[in-house]
């Protein structure tokens, strides 16, 4: 390994690609992390500091990929040392994963895959300066989990040795796969099928092209991969309430749903918890035929209560009474406020993002902290 050079002073965004500098609670060896597929950032950590790049965008265009490649080079140069490990997302098909593996091979260091939701929680832990056991509530649209599963509504226990999945949201089918993220009516159709009401799909969504085809897909389990995603749960609620059944971008419908909330309320019996699985199908069934604004109140209030109950049970079982919140669903201020209230009532410490986003720009910081926690101090 080449000798390290020293960067004389922390860099600001005006100096180059660095957007955020996060102080670390202990010194770590040089680690480079290449972030997520969406809203990608690159992070280089060494000593007691982690530098996170500007968001280079989603890695689905030539321009974004080129920007990513330049940013990796720039961040490595700014780090002033060759990394002892290169961290990347668990997904094997991302450009960032291929780039990380190639760089690690060139440097003769390990390429370390980090599960997406583990990284979300680790990013919050890094900001709060802890590697001690922490419950993690990770809620977003998608991240590849173990056994190639689609995750997005996860309850984890994270510490310096790694993570353990304590539970997840009840699985829902995604008819058509990724297209369901921009067509909330499809997730509503999946909810109807799960409720034993699949025969209602063609009539209820008769204005949607292909509704009968989607109904048959769900009935036969064809091209309908399952997910634990909280983002898709929001979409199902939006589809049932008739809020943007077709969206221009992922997350548009849930944002519209949040804007309708005036007085969140809890629907009794709106959820079940069985062996760590949080089942909100009863809540979704209550939304069928509801007025959108009333449904938005019930959905947000009941979801916060259910998540609070879920985490409280995990806290009782593990003895860990602090929870880190990560993932794009935490941009929802109504949900955050509801959870703060529930956790406060239960005496559970809440660790939320500070300087970093709750969404995917923080993933590279989380990847760095996962590797650093595993490797120990410098």
C-alpha positions as CSV (number, residue, x, y, z in Angstrom):
1,X,0.0,0.0,0.0
2,X,1.3,3.4,-0.9
3,X,2.2,6.0,1.7
4,X,-0.5,8.3,2.7
5,X,-0.5,12.0,2.1
6,X,-2.1,14.4,4.5
7,X,-4.9,16.8,3.6
8,X,-4.1,20.0,5.6
9,X,-7.6,21.2,6.3
10,X,-11.2,20.0,5.9
11,X,-12.7,20.8,2.6
12,X,-16.0,22.6,2.1
13,X,-18.4,22.3,-0.8
14,X,-16.8,25.3,-2.4
15,X,-13.5,23.5,-2.6
16,X,-14.7,20.6,-4.7
17,X,-17.0,17.6,-4.6
18,X,-17.5,17.5,-0.8
19,X,-21.0,18.4,0.4
20,X,-20.9,17.3,4.0
21,X,-18.2,16.6,6.6
22,X,-19.3,14.4,9.4
23,X,-17.2,14.1,12.6
24,X,-16.8,10.6,13.8
25,X,-16.7,9.4,17.4
26,X,-13.6,7.4,16.9
27,X,-10.7,7.2,14.5
28,X,-11.3,4.8,11.6
29,X,-8.9,3.5,8.9
30,X,-9.3,4.9,5.4
31,X,-12.5,3.5,3.8
32,X,-14.2,4.5,0.5
33,X,-17.9,3.9,0.0
34,X,-19.8,4.3,-3.3
35,X,-23.3,4.8,-2.1
36,X,-26.7,3.9,-3.5
37,X,-28.2,3.7,-7.0
38,X,-30.6,6.6,-6.4
39,X,-29.4,10.0,-5.3
40,X,-25.9,8.6,-5.3
41,X,-23.1,10.0,-3.1
42,X,-19.6,8.8,-2.4
43,X,-18.0,8.9,1.0
44,X,-14.3,8.8,2.1
45,X,-13.6,8.4,5.8
46,X,-10.3,8.4,7.6
47,X,-9.3,9.3,11.1
48,X,-12.2,11.0,12.9
49,X,-13.9,12.5,9.8
50,X,-16.1,11.3,7.0
51,X,-16.5,13.4,3.9
52,X,-19.6,12.9,1.7
53,X,-19.8,14.1,-1.8
54,X,-22.5,16.0,-3.5
55,X,-25.5,14.0,-4.9
56,X,-24.5,13.0,-8.4
57,X,-28.0,11.8,-9.3
58,X,-29.5,8.4,-10.1
59,X,-27.1,6.1,-11.8
60,X,-29.4,5.4,-14.7
61,X,-28.0,7.8,-17.2
62,X,-24.7,8.1,-19.0
63,X,-24.1,11.6,-17.5
64,X,-24.7,10.4,-14.0
65,X,-22.4,7.4,-14.4
66,X,-19.7,9.7,-15.7
67,X,-20.2,12.1,-12.8
68,X,-20.1,9.1,-10.4
69,X,-16.8,7.9,-11.8
70,X,-15.2,11.4,-11.6
71,X,-16.5,11.7,-8.0
72,X,-15.0,8.4,-6.9
73,X,-11.6,9.6,-8.3
74,X,-11.9,13.0,-6.7
75,X,-13.0,11.7,-3.3
76,X,-10.2,9.2,-3.2
77,X,-7.7,11.9,-4.1
78,X,-9.1,14.2,-1.4
79,X,-8.8,11.4,1.1
80,X,-5.1,11.5,0.9
81,X,-4.7,7.8,1.4
82,X,-5.5,4.5,-0.3
83,X,-8.6,2.9,1.2
84,X,-8.1,-0.3,3.1
85,X,-11.6,-1.3,1.9
86,X,-14.2,-0.3,-0.6
87,X,-17.9,-0.5,0.4
88,X,-20.8,-0.9,-1.9
89,X,-24.5,-1.8,-2.1
90,X,-25.5,-5.4,-1.9
91,X,-27.2,-5.2,-5.3
92,X,-24.8,-7.0,-7.8
93,X,-26.0,-5.2,-10.9
94,X,-25.5,-1.5,-10.0
95,X,-22.7,0.4,-11.8
96,X,-21.5,1.5,-8.4
97,X,-21.1,-2.2,-7.4
98,X,-19.1,-3.0,-10.5
99,X,-16.9,0.1,-10.1
100,X,-16.3,-0.7,-6.4
101,X,-15.3,-4.3,-7.1
102,X,-12.9,-3.2,-9.9
103,X,-11.3,-0.5,-7.8
104,X,-10.9,-2.9,-4.8
105,X,-9.2,-5.5,-7.1
106,X,-6.9,-2.8,-8.5
107,X,-5.9,-1.7,-5.0
108,X,-5.7,-5.2,-3.6
109,X,-8.2,-4.5,-0.8
110,X,-11.6,-6.0,0.1
111,X,-14.8,-5.0,-1.6
112,X,-17.4,-5.1,1.1
113,X,-21.1,-5.4,0.2
114,X,-23.5,-3.6,2.7
115,X,-27.2,-4.2,2.8
116,X,-29.1,-1.0,1.9
117,X,-31.2,-0.7,5.1
118,X,-28.3,-1.6,7.3
119,X,-26.5,1.3,5.7
120,X,-29.5,3.7,6.3
121,X,-29.4,2.9,10.1
122,X,-25.6,3.0,10.3
123,X,-25.6,6.5,8.7
124,X,-27.8,7.7,11.6
125,X,-25.6,5.9,14.1
126,X,-22.5,7.5,12.6
127,X,-24.0,11.0,13.0
128,X,-24.9,10.2,16.6
129,X,-21.4,8.8,17.3
130,X,-22.4,5.3,18.4
131,X,-21.6,1.7,17.5
132,X,-23.6,0.3,20.4
133,X,-26.7,-1.9,19.9
134,X,-29.4,0.2,18.3
135,X,-32.8,-0.7,17.0
136,X,-33.2,0.5,13.4
137,X,-36.5,1.4,11.7
138,X,-35.7,1.6,8.0
139,X,-38.6,2.7,5.8
140,X,-38.3,3.4,2.1
141,X,-39.1,2.3,-1.4
142,X,-36.6,-0.4,-2.2
143,X,-33.4,-2.0,-1.2
144,X,-32.1,-5.5,-2.0
145,X,-32.2,-7.7,1.0
146,X,-31.0,-11.2,1.8
147,X,-31.9,-13.9,-0.7
148,X,-32.5,-11.3,-3.4
149,X,-35.7,-10.1,-1.7
150,X,-37.2,-6.6,-2.1
151,X,-37.0,-4.9,1.3
152,X,-38.3,-1.5,2.4
153,X,-40.1,-1.8,5.7
154,X,-37.5,-3.2,8.1
155,X,-36.9,-3.5,11.9
156,X,-33.3,-4.2,12.5
157,X,-30.9,-4.6,15.5
158,X,-27.6,-3.0,14.5
159,X,-24.3,-3.0,16.4
160,X,-20.5,-3.1,15.6
161,X,-20.7,-6.8,14.5
162,X,-23.5,-6.2,11.9
163,X,-27.2,-6.4,11.9
164,X,-30.1,-8.8,12.6
165,X,-33.5,-8.5,11.0
166,X,-36.0,-8.5,13.8
167,X,-39.0,-8.0,11.5
168,X,-40.6,-6.5,8.4
169,X,-43.8,-5.2,7.0
170,X,-46.2,-7.8,5.7
171,X,-45.3,-8.7,2.1
172,X,-47.4,-7.3,-0.7
173,X,-47.2,-8.2,-4.4
174,X,-46.0,-5.7,-7.0
175,X,-47.9,-6.4,-10.1
176,X,-45.6,-5.6,-13.0
177,X,-42.6,-5.2,-10.8
178,X,-41.0,-1.8,-10.7
179,X,-43.8,-0.2,-12.7
180,X,-45.9,-0.4,-9.5
181,X,-43.8,2.3,-7.9
182,X,-45.3,4.9,-10.3
183,X,-48.8,3.4,-10.6
184,X,-50.2,3.3,-7.1
185,X,-53.5,1.7,-8.3
186,X,-51.5,-1.5,-8.9
187,X,-50.4,-1.6,-5.3
188,X,-54.1,-1.0,-4.3
189,X,-55.0,-3.9,-6.5
190,X,-52.4,-6.1,-4.7
191,X,-54.0,-5.1,-1.4
192,X,-57.4,-6.1,-2.7
193,X,-56.0,-9.5,-3.8
194,X,-54.4,-10.0,-0.4
195,X,-57.7,-9.2,1.3
196,X,-59.5,-11.8,-0.8
197,X,-61.2,-9.2,-2.9
198,X,-59.4,-9.6,-6.1
199,X,-62.6,-10.0,-8.1
200,X,-63.2,-6.3,-7.4
201,X,-60.1,-5.1,-9.2
202,X,-61.4,-4.8,-12.8
203,X,-64.4,-2.8,-11.8
204,X,-62.8,-0.7,-9.2
205,X,-60.0,0.3,-11.5
206,X,-61.9,0.2,-14.8
207,X,-60.4,3.5,-15.8
208,X,-56.9,2.1,-15.7
209,X,-55.5,0.4,-18.8
210,X,-54.8,-3.3,-18.1
211,X,-56.8,-3.6,-14.9
212,X,-58.2,-7.0,-15.9
213,X,-54.7,-8.2,-16.8
214,X,-53.3,-7.0,-13.5
215,X,-56.1,-8.9,-11.7
216,X,-55.1,-12.1,-13.5
217,X,-51.4,-11.5,-12.8
218,X,-52.1,-11.3,-9.1
219,X,-54.4,-14.3,-9.0
220,X,-51.8,-16.4,-10.7
221,X,-48.8,-14.9,-9.1
222,X,-47.2,-14.0,-12.4
223,X,-44.7,-11.1,-12.7
224,X,-45.7,-9.9,-9.2
225,X,-42.7,-10.0,-7.0
226,X,-43.4,-9.4,-3.3
227,X,-42.0,-6.6,-1.2
228,X,-41.9,-5.4,2.4
229,X,-41.6,-1.8,1.2
230,X,-43.2,0.9,3.3
231,X,-43.2,3.1,0.2
232,X,-45.3,0.6,-1.6
233,X,-47.6,0.5,1.4
234,X,-48.2,4.2,1.1
235,X,-48.8,3.7,-2.7
236,X,-51.5,1.1,-1.9
237,X,-53.2,3.5,0.5
238,X,-53.1,6.2,-2.2
239,X,-54.5,3.8,-4.8
240,X,-57.4,2.8,-2.6
241,X,-58.2,6.4,-1.8
242,X,-58.0,7.4,-5.5
243,X,-55.0,9.8,-4.9
244,X,-52.8,10.0,-8.0
245,X,-53.5,6.4,-9.2
246,X,-50.7,7.1,-11.8
247,X,-47.8,9.3,-10.6
248,X,-45.2,11.2,-12.5
249,X,-42.4,10.0,-10.1
250,X,-42.0,7.6,-7.3
251,X,-43.2,9.2,-4.1
252,X,-45.5,11.7,-5.7
253,X,-48.7,10.0,-4.5
254,X,-47.5,9.6,-0.8
255,X,-46.5,13.3,-0.8
256,X,-50.1,14.2,-1.9
257,X,-51.5,11.9,0.7
258,X,-49.5,13.6,3.5
259,X,-50.7,17.1,2.3
260,X,-54.3,16.0,3.0
261,X,-53.7,15.2,6.7
262,X,-55.4,17.5,9.2
263,X,-56.0,15.4,12.3
264,X,-54.3,12.0,12.4
265,X,-56.3,9.4,14.2
266,X,-55.8,5.8,15.1
267,X,-58.1,3.0,13.8
268,X,-58.5,0.4,16.5
269,X,-57.6,-3.1,15.2
270,X,-55.8,-1.6,12.2
271,X,-52.8,-3.8,12.5
272,X,-51.5,-7.2,13.7
273,X,-48.0,-8.2,14.8
274,X,-47.0,-11.9,14.4
275,X,-43.5,-13.3,14.8
276,X,-42.0,-9.9,14.0
277,X,-44.2,-9.2,10.9
278,X,-46.2,-6.0,11.1
279,X,-49.4,-6.6,9.1
280,X,-51.3,-3.4,8.1
281,X,-53.9,-5.1,5.8
282,X,-56.7,-4.3,8.3
283,X,-55.8,-0.6,7.9
284,X,-55.8,-0.8,4.1
285,X,-59.2,-2.4,4.2
286,X,-60.6,0.5,6.3
287,X,-59.5,2.9,3.5
288,X,-61.7,1.2,0.8
289,X,-64.5,3.7,0.1
290,X,-63.2,6.3,2.5
291,X,-63.0,10.0,1.6
292,X,-59.4,10.9,0.7
293,X,-58.8,13.4,3.5
294,X,-60.4,11.2,6.2
295,X,-58.4,8.2,4.8
296,X,-55.2,10.2,5.0
297,X,-55.8,11.0,8.7
298,X,-56.6,7.4,9.5
299,X,-53.6,6.0,7.5
300,X,-51.0,8.3,9.1
301,X,-52.3,8.0,12.6
302,X,-52.7,4.2,12.5
303,X,-49.3,3.7,10.8
304,X,-47.5,5.7,13.5
305,X,-49.3,3.8,16.2
306,X,-48.5,0.5,14.7
307,X,-44.8,1.3,14.1
308,X,-44.6,2.5,17.7
309,X,-46.1,-0.7,19.0
310,X,-43.8,-2.8,16.8
311,X,-40.6,-1.0,18.0
312,X,-41.8,-1.1,21.6
313,X,-42.2,-4.9,21.5
314,X,-38.7,-5.2,20.0
315,X,-37.3,-2.9,22.7
316,X,-38.9,-5.1,25.4
317,X,-37.5,-8.2,23.8
318,X,-34.0,-7.0,23.3
319,X,-33.5,-4.5,26.1
320,X,-32.4,-1.9,23.6
321,X,-34.5,1.3,24.1
322,X,-33.2,3.6,21.4
323,X,-34.2,3.5,17.8
324,X,-32.5,5.1,14.7
325,X,-34.8,6.2,11.9
326,X,-33.6,6.0,8.3
327,X,-35.1,5.9,4.8
328,X,-37.0,8.2,2.5
329,X,-40.4,7.7,4.3
330,X,-39.0,9.8,7.1
331,X,-39.3,12.9,4.9
332,X,-43.0,12.6,5.9
333,X,-43.3,15.1,8.7
334,X,-46.7,13.8,9.9
335,X,-45.3,10.3,10.3
336,X,-42.2,11.6,12.1
337,X,-44.3,13.7,14.5
338,X,-46.5,10.7,15.3
339,X,-43.5,8.5,15.9
340,X,-41.8,11.0,18.2
341,X,-45.0,11.2,20.2
342,X,-45.3,7.4,20.4
343,X,-41.7,6.8,21.3
344,X,-41.7,9.6,23.9
345,X,-44.7,7.9,25.6
346,X,-42.8,4.6,25.7
347,X,-39.5,6.1,26.9
348,X,-37.6,5.1,23.7
349,X,-34.8,7.4,22.6
350,X,-35.1,8.5,19.0
351,X,-32.0,9.0,16.9
352,X,-32.9,10.8,13.7
353,X,-30.7,12.2,10.9
354,X,-29.0,15.5,11.6
355,X,-26.9,17.0,8.8
356,X,-27.6,14.1,6.4
357,X,-30.7,13.3,4.6
358,X,-32.9,10.4,5.8
359,X,-32.9,9.2,2.2
360,X,-30.3,7.6,-0.1
361,X,-27.7,10.4,-0.1
362,X,-26.8,9.2,3.4
363,X,-26.2,5.6,2.2
364,X,-22.5,6.1,1.5
365,X,-21.9,7.4,5.0
366,X,-23.7,4.3,6.4
367,X,-21.6,2.0,4.3
368,X,-18.4,3.6,5.6
369,X,-19.6,3.3,9.2
370,X,-20.6,-0.4,8.8
371,X,-17.1,-1.2,7.5
372,X,-15.4,0.9,10.1
373,X,-17.4,-0.7,13.0
374,X,-16.5,-4.1,11.7
375,X,-12.8,-3.3,11.2
376,X,-12.4,-1.5,14.6
377,X,-10.3,1.6,15.3
378,X,-7.4,2.8,13.2
